[in-house]
Amino acid sequence: MNMAIFCSKCGTQVIEGAKFCSKCGATIEGTKPMSPSSPEMIQQHQNIQTSPTSGLWYQDYYKIRKKVVTIGQKYWIEDQNNNLLGFCKQKILKLKEDIRIYTDENLSQELFCIKQQQILDAFGNFAVLDSTSGTLLGSIKREWLSSVFTKDTWEIYNPTNQLIGKIEEKSAGRALARKYMPGGGLLPEQMTLELNGVAVADINQSFKIIGDIWETHCHQVPPDFDRRVLLGTMLLMGLIERRHK
């Protein structure tokens, strides 16, 4: 009987032939197969249950960077030590966005994806899914009226389609200046993630004439909130929001 293979770092079961863990990103080459009932796996799962914030997608800092000179739109997700966590390349000429995030530029393993539910992105609802299990992590919807005329705003929904928060520009004055003043588009965006009415993270864009750099600091994000929903919104800001500037 073939034994399942589990990540030696976080204990997540990995698919056969995978090079990286889909949860924590650890290299799994050389990881020995272990039975789910083995003492080692029981201990790992106990550790995971008592430490829910230890995974790759539960950290408190992320950076999304766009290369200055590149063909197409390519983005890299990095941690606070500039370690690569994910890479995505936007496909062109698609009626619906289907954004895939991989472990690296070789597209070795898909980590999560963002799928547009409608054709018009101005009204679009975007589902964020774990690529290994197909589990819906949450969804994102652009609040088009506010985003077009005042502050860029994205609504955040949980997996049961309940509105739980939003990502919105901090200052209406700064937002209006970016949209309507000559050269205002060069002003970097400053945004806040609110969950259940509480500001839990800051999202700041660095000033760049070419390219994009976004950084987020999670200071009160709930431990069970998967940051891939947050990162998905940040990617959409770069990949889609720029069309409306």
Beta strands, then each sheet from edge to edge (+ up, - down):
strand 1: 5-6
strand 2: 13-14
strand 3: 61-66
strand 4: 74-78
strand 5: 84-89
strand 6: 98-102
strand 7: 110-116
strand 8: 125-130
strand 9: 136-142
strand 10: 153-157
strand 11: 163-169
strand 12: 190-195
strand 13: 198-205
strand 14: 213-218
sheet 1: 1+ 2-
sheet 2: 3+ 4- 5+ 6- 7+ 8- 9+ 10- 11+ 12- 13+ 14- 3+
end
